[in-house]
Amino acid sequence: MPRVKPFQAIRPAPEHAAEVASVPYDVVNRTEACELAEGNDKSFLHVVRPDIDLPTETDPYADEIYSTARANLDRMISDGTLVRDESDDLFVYRQIMNGVAQCGVVCCCHIDDYENNLILKHEKTRQVKEDDRTRHVLTLNAHAGPVFLTYRDIAEVNTRVAQVTEREPVYDFTADDGVQHTVWRVSESQELAELLSAAPVFYVADGHHRSASAWRAGAERKARNENHTGEEEYNWFLTVLFPAGELNILAYNRVIRDLNGLSPEQVRQRLADVGMLEPTDNPVPSAAGQFCFYLDGSWYSLTVPADSIDSADAIASLDVAILEQRVLDPVFGIGDVRTDPRIDFVGGIRGTSELEARVNEGGWACGVSMYPTSIAQLMAVSDAGEIMPPKSTWFEPKLRSGLLVHSMD
């Protein structure tokens, strides 16, 4: 069973929490990060996206990127924006978006449990991003952003967490995007940690690069320590554990650059060979096995025959896999979505209007609106030791960085 440990948090002074808390490093580009942090030197974007404090031409992997991140973290600690707790604690972190709440426990998990598949993955990582985040962790000597983990619901944990949320929070604010973030300190941390450790496995929901880099950073520290015991703080990494029953996965939509030399009518004919194709006024699929295509100024619904989908195959039954195998490759000539520049991915939080805008502006030829992957499917793939196709899940709301930081010492 995976281990759970309270930790000595580095976190904002209460009056600075809303100023500090930032979106994760990987959901905004440099321009967007600059706009979000403008006029706010307390924003944690200065730590997780330090490129915003350097000239635009700076190499994203230059030494000064990482040294600037460390300098900004040190500054925020020295000026009192961030303070270090004296005790080891767990925290409950609740987010409310559009009236729907998800409530998780902020804790540390062990890198050996990650390595030994007590923490299961479902995505491949990119070496360059792993290298970047590993260096970021080692330079900061801290985990600046939590890994989003999930587990099958444990009734007693849900009860205990609900009791904690009846107390006075340490933070409670609503961000500019309308999401409310509330954090409570857990006084009975060890008891709750033991209850959570009853889960047979945890699953990486979001944050595969953060978890891989945490493992690599810990392994590097271990190799340098002749007296390594396995209990050092660098063996643990920052996570938030959410019960699966509370999570919300949004669609991860696609846009396609060109029609592979086909006319719109020829594309429609080929899609009709895949399943039932019909015009629609609703650009959002109503069930798995259904896709909506924005093509030549109109929306079309494609429904794949249910009896052609092998529901027993955890990968082949995924809508993202069906799209790749039956549409992207044979119709559009996109064989490898990881490397082909003719496809891009649009998080479902942006809505289908974003697909229409990209196509109408002329840079893209077709938009594909997807039905969301389910938590059950994510777990089935992970349990089978398989890897999902790229960009299969989009979790929302995103965890804020900077509210709780874990030092490796």
C-alpha positions as CSV (number, residue, x, y, z in Angstrom):
1,M,0.0,0.0,0.0
2,P,1.3,3.5,-0.8
3,R,2.6,5.6,2.1
4,V,1.2,9.0,3.1
5,K,3.1,11.5,5.3
6,P,2.4,14.9,6.8
7,F,5.0,17.5,6.0
8,Q,6.4,20.9,7.2
9,A,4.8,23.2,4.7
10,I,6.2,26.4,3.3
11,R,3.1,28.5,2.5
12,P,1.8,32.0,2.2
13,A,1.1,34.3,5.1
14,P,-2.7,34.3,5.2
15,E,-3.0,37.9,3.9
16,H,-1.0,37.0,0.9
17,A,-2.6,33.7,-0.2
18,A,-4.7,35.0,-3.0
19,E,-1.7,37.0,-4.4
20,V,0.7,34.1,-4.2
21,A,-1.5,31.3,-5.6
22,S,-0.9,30.8,-9.3
23,V,-2.0,28.5,-12.1
24,P,0.4,25.6,-12.8
25,Y,3.4,26.3,-14.9
26,D,2.3,24.1,-17.8
27,V,-1.2,25.6,-18.5
28,V,-0.1,29.0,-19.7
29,N,2.5,30.2,-22.2
30,R,5.0,32.9,-21.4
31,T,2.8,35.8,-22.6
32,E,-0.2,34.5,-20.6
33,A,2.0,34.1,-17.5
34,C,3.3,37.6,-17.9
35,E,-0.2,39.0,-18.1
36,L,-1.3,37.1,-15.0
37,A,1.7,38.1,-12.9
38,E,1.8,41.8,-14.1
39,G,2.1,44.1,-11.1
40,N,2.2,41.3,-8.6
41,D,5.7,40.4,-7.4
42,K,4.1,37.9,-5.0
43,S,2.7,35.7,-7.7
44,F,4.1,32.2,-7.6
45,L,4.5,32.4,-11.3
46,H,7.8,34.1,-10.6
47,V,8.9,30.7,-9.2
48,V,7.2,28.2,-11.5
49,R,7.6,30.4,-14.7
50,P,10.7,32.4,-14.0
51,D,11.1,33.1,-17.7
52,I,8.6,36.0,-17.2
53,D,11.4,37.9,-15.3
54,L,14.0,37.4,-18.1
55,P,14.3,38.7,-21.7
56,T,12.0,37.0,-24.2
57,E,15.0,35.7,-26.1
58,T,16.3,33.7,-23.1
59,D,16.7,30.0,-23.8
60,P,14.0,28.3,-21.7
61,Y,16.5,25.9,-20.3
62,A,19.3,28.4,-19.7
63,D,21.0,28.4,-16.3
64,E,19.5,31.8,-15.4
65,I,16.0,30.3,-15.7
66,Y,16.6,28.0,-12.7
67,S,18.7,30.4,-10.7
68,T,16.0,33.1,-11.1
69,A,13.4,30.6,-9.8
70,R,15.5,29.9,-6.7
71,A,16.2,33.6,-6.2
72,N,12.4,34.4,-6.4
73,L,11.6,31.7,-3.9
74,D,14.3,32.8,-1.5
75,R,13.0,36.4,-1.8
76,M,9.4,35.4,-1.0
77,I,10.6,33.5,2.1
78,S,12.9,36.3,3.3
79,D,10.3,39.1,2.9
80,G,7.7,37.1,4.8
81,T,5.4,36.4,1.8
82,L,6.0,32.7,2.5
83,V,6.5,31.2,5.9
84,R,7.6,27.7,7.1
85,D,5.4,25.8,9.5
86,E,6.9,24.4,12.6
87,S,4.9,21.2,12.6
88,D,4.3,18.4,10.1
89,D,0.7,18.5,9.0
90,L,-1.7,17.3,6.3
91,F,-4.1,19.8,4.7
92,V,-7.5,19.6,3.1
93,Y,-7.8,21.5,-0.1
94,R,-11.3,22.2,-1.6
95,Q,-12.0,23.8,-5.0
96,I,-15.5,24.9,-6.1
97,M,-16.1,25.5,-9.7
98,N,-19.5,26.3,-11.1
99,G,-21.0,25.1,-7.8
100,V,-19.3,21.7,-7.9
101,A,-16.7,20.9,-5.3
102,Q,-13.8,18.6,-5.2
103,C,-12.0,18.1,-1.9
104,G,-8.5,16.5,-1.5
105,V,-5.8,15.9,1.1
106,V,-2.5,17.6,0.6
107,C,0.3,15.3,1.7
108,C,3.6,13.7,0.7
109,C,4.0,10.3,-1.0
110,H,7.2,8.3,-1.3
111,I,9.2,8.1,-4.5
112,D,9.8,4.3,-4.0
113,D,6.0,3.8,-4.2
114,Y,6.1,5.7,-7.5
115,E,8.9,3.5,-8.7
116,N,7.3,0.3,-7.5
117,N,3.9,1.1,-9.2
118,L,2.0,1.6,-6.0
119,I,1.4,5.0,-7.7
120,L,0.1,4.1,-11.2
121,K,0.6,6.1,-14.3
122,H,-1.3,6.3,-17.6
123,E,0.8,8.7,-19.8
124,K,4.3,8.8,-21.3
125,T,6.4,11.7,-20.4
126,R,8.6,13.8,-22.7
127,Q,12.3,13.8,-21.8
128,V,12.9,17.5,-22.3
129,K,10.0,18.3,-19.9
130,E,11.2,15.8,-17.4
131,D,14.7,17.2,-17.5
132,D,13.4,20.7,-17.1
133,R,11.2,19.9,-14.0
134,T,13.9,17.7,-12.4
135,R,16.4,20.6,-12.6
136,H,13.7,23.0,-11.3
137,V,13.1,20.8,-8.3
138,L,16.8,20.3,-7.5
139,T,17.6,24.0,-7.9
140,L,14.7,25.0,-5.7
141,N,15.4,22.1,-3.3
142,A,11.6,22.0,-3.1
143,H,8.5,20.8,-4.9
144,A,6.7,23.9,-6.0
145,G,3.6,22.3,-7.4
146,P,1.6,19.3,-6.2
147,V,0.9,16.2,-8.2
148,F,-2.8,15.5,-8.7
149,L,-3.4,11.9,-7.5
150,T,-6.7,10.0,-7.1
151,Y,-7.8,6.8,-5.5
152,R,-11.0,4.7,-5.2
153,D,-13.2,6.3,-2.5
154,I,-12.7,5.3,1.1
155,A,-15.9,6.1,3.1
156,E,-14.1,6.8,6.4
157,V,-11.7,9.3,4.7
158,N,-14.6,11.1,3.1
159,T,-16.2,11.4,6.5
160,R,-13.1,12.7,8.2
161,V,-12.4,15.2,5.4
162,A,-16.0,16.5,5.7
163,Q,-15.5,17.0,9.4
164,V,-12.3,19.0,8.8
165,T,-14.2,21.3,6.4
166,E,-16.5,22.4,9.2
167,R,-13.6,24.1,10.9
168,E,-12.0,27.5,10.3
169,P,-9.9,27.4,7.2
170,V,-6.4,28.9,6.9
171,Y,-7.1,30.2,3.4
172,D,-10.4,31.0,1.6
173,F,-10.4,33.1,-1.6
174,T,-12.0,33.1,-5.0
175,A,-9.5,33.5,-7.9
176,D,-10.1,35.7,-11.0
177,D,-11.4,32.7,-12.9
178,G,-14.3,32.2,-10.4
179,V,-12.9,29.1,-8.7
180,Q,-13.0,29.2,-4.9
181,H,-10.0,27.7,-3.1
182,T,-10.2,26.8,0.6
183,V,-7.5,25.2,2.7
184,W,-7.7,23.7,6.2
185,R,-4.9,22.4,8.4
186,V,-5.6,18.8,9.7
187,S,-5.0,18.5,13.4
188,E,-5.3,14.6,13.4
189,S,-2.8,14.2,10.5
190,Q,-1.3,10.9,11.4
191,E,-4.7,9.2,11.8
192,L,-5.9,10.5,8.4
193,A,-2.6,9.5,6.8
194,E,-3.1,5.9,8.0
195,L,-6.7,5.9,6.6
196,L,-5.4,7.0,3.2
197,S,-2.7,4.4,3.2
198,A,-5.4,1.8,3.2
199,A,-5.9,2.4,-0.5
200,P,-4.2,-0.4,-2.5
201,V,-2.9,2.0,-5.1
202,F,-3.0,5.7,-6.0
203,Y,-3.3,6.9,-9.6
204,V,-1.6,9.9,-11.3
205,A,-4.5,11.9,-12.6
206,D,-2.6,15.0,-13.6
207,G,1.1,15.8,-13.3
208,H,3.0,12.9,-14.9
209,H,6.0,15.2,-15.5
210,R,6.0,16.5,-12.0
211,S,5.8,13.0,-10.5
212,A,8.5,11.7,-12.7
213,S,10.8,14.6,-12.0
214,A,10.2,14.3,-8.2
215,W,11.3,10.6,-8.5
216,R,14.4,11.5,-10.5
217,A,15.3,14.4,-8.2
218,G,15.0,12.1,-5.1
219,A,17.0,9.4,-6.8
220,E,19.8,11.9,-7.6
221,R,19.8,13.1,-4.0
222,K,19.9,9.5,-2.8
223,A,22.9,8.7,-5.0
224,R,24.8,11.6,-3.5
225,N,24.1,10.5,0.1
226,E,26.4,7.7,1.4
227,N,24.3,7.5,4.5
228,H,20.9,7.2,2.8
229,T,18.2,5.6,4.9
230,G,15.0,6.1,2.8
231,E,13.5,8.4,5.4
232,E,15.1,11.6,4.3
233,E,12.7,14.4,3.2
234,Y,13.9,14.2,-0.4
235,N,12.3,10.7,-0.6
236,W,8.9,12.3,-0.5
237,F,7.1,14.5,-3.0
238,L,4.1,16.9,-2.8
239,T,0.7,15.5,-3.8
240,V,-3.0,16.1,-3.4
241,L,-5.1,13.0,-3.0
242,F,-8.7,13.3,-4.4
243,P,-11.4,10.6,-4.1
244,A,-12.3,9.5,-7.6
245,G,-16.0,10.1,-7.0
246,E,-15.5,13.8,-6.8
247,L,-13.4,14.3,-9.9
248,N,-14.4,16.0,-13.1
249,I,-12.7,15.2,-16.4
250,L,-13.4,17.5,-19.3
251,A,-13.0,16.7,-23.0
252,Y,-9.6,17.2,-24.6
253,N,-10.5,18.4,-28.1
254,R,-8.5,18.5,-31.3
255,V,-7.9,20.8,-34.3
256,I,-6.5,19.6,-37.6
257,R,-4.3,21.8,-39.8
258,D,-5.5,20.6,-43.2
259,L,-7.7,18.1,-45.0
260,N,-4.9,15.9,-46.3
261,G,-5.5,17.0,-49.9
262,L,-9.2,16.2,-49.7
263,S,-12.2,18.4,-50.2
264,P,-14.7,19.0,-47.4
265,E,-17.2,16.7,-49.3
266,Q,-14.6,14.0,-49.6
267,V,-13.9,14.2,-45.9
268,R,-17.6,13.9,-45.1
269,Q,-17.8,10.8,-47.4
270,R,-14.9,9.1,-45.6
271,L,-16.3,10.0,-42.2
272,A,-19.6,8.4,-43.2
273,D,-17.7,5.2,-43.9
274,V,-16.6,5.1,-40.2
275,G,-20.1,5.5,-38.7
276,M,-23.4,7.4,-38.9
277,L,-22.6,11.0,-40.0
278,E,-25.3,13.7,-39.8
279,P,-25.5,17.5,-39.4
280,T,-26.0,18.7,-35.9
281,D,-26.7,21.9,-34.0
282,N,-25.1,20.5,-30.8
283,P,-21.3,20.5,-31.0
284,V,-20.9,18.5,-27.8
285,P,-21.0,14.7,-28.1
286,S,-23.7,13.1,-25.9
287,A,-22.1,9.7,-25.3
288,A,-18.9,7.8,-25.7
289,G,-18.3,6.6,-29.3
290,Q,-19.6,9.9,-30.7
291,F,-17.6,12.8,-32.1
292,C,-18.5,16.2,-33.5
293,F,-16.6,17.7,-36.4
294,Y,-16.5,21.4,-37.3
295,L,-15.9,21.4,-41.0
296,D,-16.5,23.9,-43.8
297,G,-18.5,26.2,-41.4
298,S,-20.8,23.5,-40.1
299,W,-21.0,20.9,-37.3
300,Y,-21.4,17.2,-38.0
301,S,-22.0,14.3,-35.5
302,L,-20.3,11.0,-36.1
303,T,-21.5,8.0,-34.2
304,V,-19.3,4.8,-34.3
305,P,-21.3,1.5,-34.2
306,A,-21.3,0.3,-30.6
307,D,-20.8,-3.4,-31.7
308,S,-17.5,-2.4,-33.4
309,I,-15.9,-1.3,-30.1
310,D,-14.2,-3.8,-27.9
311,S,-15.3,-2.7,-24.5
312,A,-13.0,-5.3,-22.9
313,D,-9.9,-3.6,-24.3
314,A,-9.0,-0.7,-22.0
315,I,-7.1,1.2,-24.7
316,A,-9.0,0.3,-27.9
317,S,-12.3,1.3,-26.3
318,L,-11.1,4.9,-25.6
319,D,-12.6,7.5,-27.8
320,V,-9.2,9.1,-28.3
321,A,-7.9,5.7,-29.6
322,I,-10.9,5.2,-31.8
323,L,-10.4,8.7,-33.3
324,E,-6.7,8.0,-34.0
325,Q,-7.3,4.5,-35.5
326,R,-10.4,5.2,-37.6
327,V,-10.2,8.9,-38.5
328,L,-6.9,10.7,-37.9
329,D,-4.7,8.2,-39.6
330,P,-6.9,6.9,-42.5
331,V,-8.7,10.1,-43.3
332,F,-6.3,12.9,-42.4
333,G,-3.0,11.0,-42.7
334,I,-2.0,11.8,-39.1
335,G,-0.2,8.7,-37.9
336,D,1.6,9.9,-34.8
337,V,-0.3,12.5,-32.8
338,R,2.8,13.0,-30.5
339,T,5.0,14.4,-33.3
340,D,2.7,15.5,-36.2
341,P,2.5,19.3,-36.3
342,R,-0.7,19.0,-38.2
343,I,-2.7,18.4,-35.0
344,D,-3.1,20.4,-31.9
345,F,-5.0,19.9,-28.6
346,V,-7.5,22.2,-26.9
347,G,-8.5,21.7,-23.3
348,G,-12.3,21.3,-22.9
349,I,-12.4,24.3,-20.5
350,R,-12.1,26.5,-23.6
351,G,-15.3,25.1,-25.0
352,T,-16.3,24.3,-28.6
353,S,-16.3,28.0,-29.5
354,E,-12.5,27.9,-29.4
355,L,-12.5,25.2,-32.1
356,E,-14.8,27.3,-34.2
357,A,-12.6,30.3,-33.8
358,R,-9.4,28.5,-34.7
359,V,-11.0,27.1,-37.9
360,N,-12.8,30.3,-38.9
361,E,-9.6,32.3,-38.5
362,G,-8.1,30.1,-41.2
363,G,-5.1,28.5,-39.4
364,W,-6.9,25.2,-39.0
365,A,-9.2,23.2,-41.3
366,C,-11.2,21.0,-38.9
367,G,-12.1,20.9,-35.2
368,V,-13.0,17.8,-33.3
369,S,-15.2,17.9,-30.2
370,M,-14.6,14.8,-28.0
371,Y,-16.6,13.0,-25.3
372,P,-14.6,13.0,-22.0
373,T,-12.6,10.0,-20.9
374,S,-14.0,8.7,-17.6
375,I,-12.2,8.1,-14.3
376,A,-13.1,4.4,-14.6
377,Q,-11.4,4.3,-18.0
378,L,-8.3,6.0,-16.6
379,M,-8.1,3.5,-13.7
380,A,-8.7,0.6,-16.0
381,V,-5.8,1.6,-18.3
382,S,-3.5,2.2,-15.3
383,D,-4.5,-1.1,-13.7
384,A,-3.6,-2.9,-16.9
385,G,-0.2,-1.2,-17.0
386,E,-1.1,0.4,-20.3
387,I,-0.4,4.0,-21.6
388,M,-3.2,6.2,-22.8
389,P,-2.9,8.0,-26.1
390,P,-1.6,11.6,-25.7
391,K,-4.0,14.3,-24.4
392,S,-6.7,11.9,-23.3
393,T,-7.8,13.8,-20.1
394,W,-8.2,17.4,-19.1
395,F,-8.8,17.9,-15.4
396,E,-10.5,21.0,-14.2
397,P,-10.2,23.0,-11.9
398,K,-6.4,23.1,-11.8
399,L,-4.5,23.0,-8.5
400,R,-3.0,26.3,-7.6
401,S,0.8,26.4,-7.1
402,G,2.4,28.2,-4.2
403,L,-0.4,27.5,-1.6
404,L,1.6,24.7,-0.1
405,V,5.3,24.0,-0.9
406,H,7.4,21.0,0.2
407,S,11.1,21.4,1.0
408,M,13.4,18.5,0.3
409,D,15.2,19.1,3.5
